[in-house]
Amino acid sequence: VSLTNSQGFQAASPATQQELLNAIGARARDAVFSYGLQNLASNPAFANLTQAQQSDAIQTFGRVANGAAYRAVSDAGRQQILSNLTSIVTSSRYQTAFPVARRAIADALDVTGVGTIPIVPQYAPEQIDLRALQRDFKTLWDNSFPGGRSREQGGTLVSNNVGNVSMIHPGGGKRDSFHADVRTDPDQKLLGVFHTHPYDSTEGGYTGVSMTGADAASLINNHAWNVIIAQSGDEQFMYLRTGVTPLYVDGNAVKNARDQRVRQLIQQGQSVSKASKDAARETAQAYGLAYYEGIEGVFKRVYP
Ligand SMILES: [Zn+2]
């Protein structure tokens, strides 16, 4: 009712009015979203947009509200996202930007949950669905023992301009390292890197070995991407950067602290896999990262 009474709504074309009503109807249980759209329609700048621009603005609201990060935050957080979004989508800079740039702006505000970072680990999505990449993950793991010896494999995660996630530049590295090629096309958004943790029979044949200190430091110090994923056997692990992750860490210090902690946990009787998971979780806590464990491409938040 307050929407249909608003000046912006009454000034809008019948097509835009219908689009606003449909958008609210599609998310009827999200009071914050309805309120956010009312604010958009009441914004004086909205009335000055063409019908196509208004339609673009409404659709961008819908895309952001369908994203995992939007759904994962509190009412106050969602209100803040939509308030920021109103300022953005009604600005002339946004409206005169190329579609690819507008897409990137919406991506920066949400979409897959790995395209942007949560303010704090507590706001990280509880689950991140990367089943679309499971086939790539499995192939790279299966390729990790050429001639029976360990050789890390990996690739680079990107999303395209309609939000689909894919892996590019798959390939092999060394026995215990992989260097990702993170070059992307203009219409691709760089999300993160993937690699395997193989241990051949001469190295103990371990599986389920989680994130290392080097993995954490690599993510923290490389600001161009926000997630690092590893696979060891059937098990998958992920760190997600957050707003409280430091900008820089001493890689050797993080690596040595994690390795020492793993040795200590193994001495106390834990398996290599369990020790690596506990240490990975503690590293996440120390550096403001969200930590996930996954299977078949579905990652569940373990810390916090
Ligand atoms: Zn690793």
Residues whose N, C-alpha, C, O or C-beta is under 5 A from the ligand:
A	BS01	ZN	T212 D215 A230
